[in-house]
Amino acid sequence: MFFLITLPLISQALMSGWLLSFTLSFDDLVLSAFLSGPGSTTLPLVVFSRVRLGLNPEMNALATIFITTVTIGVIAVNRWMQVRERKRNRDMQMAFALADAADPLPLAPQQATVRKSLDTASA
């Protein structure tokens, strides 16, 4: 049930939370300094130490890679969610068409409203 209902509903929140924490990890240098161990350094600390010594092309390239990675990730997730939404709408329309073919009785007012909203959403 979790993977069929709950996870798809909260997937957008999980993705936006991940992107926000990824972005803020570069801003919160003090937290990164305290959480890194004595023999290791985190990426924000490396970037800060190199920027403090002076900007060089490596930092510009690293910033470009970060921006490109996040942008591609956001676009990919957006496209994937649009495809899923179109598939869901198409499946619902097919289900309504099959239900109409099997049941020749006239539509109840609630079913007509739902069908009308689906038709306008897919257009």
C-alpha positions as semicolon CSV with decimal commas, in nm:
position;residue;x (nm);y (nm);z (nm)
1;M;0,000;0,000;0,000
2;F;0,282;0,240;0,081
3;F;0,444;0,209;-0,263
4;L;0,113;0,226;-0,449
5;I;-0,057;0,512;-0,266
6;T;0,156;0,704;-0,019
7;L;0,489;0,721;-0,201
8;P;0,346;0,857;-0,529
9;L;0,155;1,121;-0,334
10;I;0,460;1,243;-0,142
11;S;0,716;1,200;-0,423
12;Q;0,700;1,569;-0,519
13;A;0,763;1,674;-0,160
14;L;1,053;1,431;-0,127
15;M;1,214;1,556;-0,447
16;S;1,174;1,923;-0,356
17;G;1,311;1,854;-0,007
18;W;1,613;1,681;-0,155
19;L;1,680;1,970;-0,395
20;L;1,640;2,224;-0,114
21;S;1,875;2,038;0,120
22;F;2,129;1,994;-0,161
23;T;2,122;2,367;-0,234
24;L;2,131;2,474;0,131
25;S;2,420;2,242;0,210
26;F;2,646;2,481;0,021
27;D;2,514;2,778;0,213
28;D;2,547;2,632;0,563
29;L;2,923;2,614;0,592
30;V;2,935;2,607;0,973
31;L;2,721;2,294;0,990
32;S;2,935;2,126;0,725
33;A;3,249;2,214;0,918
34;F;3,118;2,064;1,242
35;L;2,978;1,748;1,082
36;S;3,287;1,657;0,882
37;G;3,529;1,420;1,047
38;P;3,896;1,494;1,122
39;G;4,026;1,314;0,812
40;S;3,755;1,415;0,565
41;T;3,618;1,732;0,416
42;T;3,284;1,797;0,260
43;L;3,232;1,955;-0,080
44;P;3,111;2,290;0,061
45;L;3,432;2,320;0,266
46;V;3,649;2,249;-0,037
47;V;3,459;2,502;-0,247
48;F;3,480;2,765;0,029
49;S;3,852;2,717;0,082
50;R;3,925;2,745;-0,291
51;V;3,702;3,050;-0,336
52;R;3,867;3,218;-0,036
53;L;4,205;3,184;-0,207
54;G;4,069;3,337;-0,525
55;L;3,833;3,238;-0,800
56;N;3,976;3,006;-1,058
57;P;3,824;2,828;-1,358
58;E;3,777;2,509;-1,157
59;M;3,519;2,675;-0,932
60;N;3,337;2,821;-1,230
61;A;3,324;2,476;-1,390
62;L;3,203;2,320;-1,064
63;A;2,924;2,579;-1,032
64;T;2,823;2,514;-1,392
65;I;2,809;2,139;-1,326
66;F;2,591;2,193;-1,017
67;I;2,348;2,421;-1,195
68;T;2,329;2,190;-1,498
69;T;2,274;1,879;-1,283
70;V;1,994;2,037;-1,081
71;T;1,829;2,182;-1,394
72;I;1,839;1,850;-1,580
73;G;1,702;1,673;-1,272
74;V;1,411;1,915;-1,237
75;I;1,326;1,894;-1,609
76;A;1,347;1,513;-1,609
77;V;1,119;1,478;-1,306
78;N;0,874;1,727;-1,457
79;R;0,858;1,535;-1,787
80;W;0,818;1,203;-1,604
81;M;0,531;1,342;-1,396
82;Q;0,360;1,484;-1,707
83;V;0,381;1,144;-1,881
84;R;0,239;0,973;-1,574
85;E;-0,048;1,223;-1,553
86;R;-0,135;1,180;-1,922
87;K;-0,130;0,802;-1,886
88;R;-0,355;0,820;-1,581
89;N;-0,604;1,045;-1,761
90;R;-0,603;0,817;-2,067
91;D;-0,661;0,509;-1,849
92;M;-0,950;0,679;-1,671
93;Q;-1,111;0,778;-2,000
94;M;-1,077;0,421;-2,129
95;A;-1,232;0,290;-1,808
96;F;-1,525;0,528;-1,847
97;A;-1,566;0,423;-2,210
98;L;-1,570;0,055;-2,112
99;A;-1,817;0,126;-1,834
100;D;-2,045;0,308;-2,080
101;A;-2,027;0,021;-2,327
102;A;-2,114;-0,233;-2,057
103;D;-2,387;-0,024;-1,890
104;P;-2,635;0,140;-2,130
105;L;-2,813;0,326;-1,847
106;P;-2,790;0,707;-1,851
107;L;-2,514;0,870;-1,649
108;A;-2,579;0,993;-1,299
109;P;-2,513;1,368;-1,252
110;Q;-2,193;1,300;-1,052
111;Q;-2,047;1,075;-1,323
112;A;-2,125;1,332;-1,591
113;T;-1,943;1,601;-1,388
114;V;-1,638;1,380;-1,342
115;R;-1,629;1,290;-1,712
116;K;-1,664;1,655;-1,814
117;S;-1,375;1,759;-1,587
118;L;-1,156;1,480;-1,729
119;D;-1,234;1,580;-2,086
120;T;-1,140;1,943;-2,020
121;A;-0,822;1,839;-1,830
122;S;-0,694;1,628;-2,117
123;A;-0,762;1,898;-2,379
